[in-house]
């Protein structure tokens, strides 16, 4: 299970970084965006009633 978990984490990292490449505010020299905006744009918003807003 740990190997699958590590692989999933690596794939999520790649997905988030890939998503950030298309966000103008995430490019060098810009202000950046909040984790929530990245989460939404990457399609990772879980929107669970008991979730505190953090992906992990």
C-alpha positions, 0 to 999 in steps of 0.5 A: 500500500505504501508504494501505491500511496507514494506513487499517488502523491507523486502523480498529484504533485506532477498534476498540481505543478502542471496546472500551475504552469498555466496560471499566469499569477504562478509564473516567475515574477508574479504574485502567485495564488492561494492553495485554494485557487490551485486546488480548484483549478486542478480539480482537486477540491473535495468539498466535503462537509467535514473537510477543513479545506486542506488537500492533505 
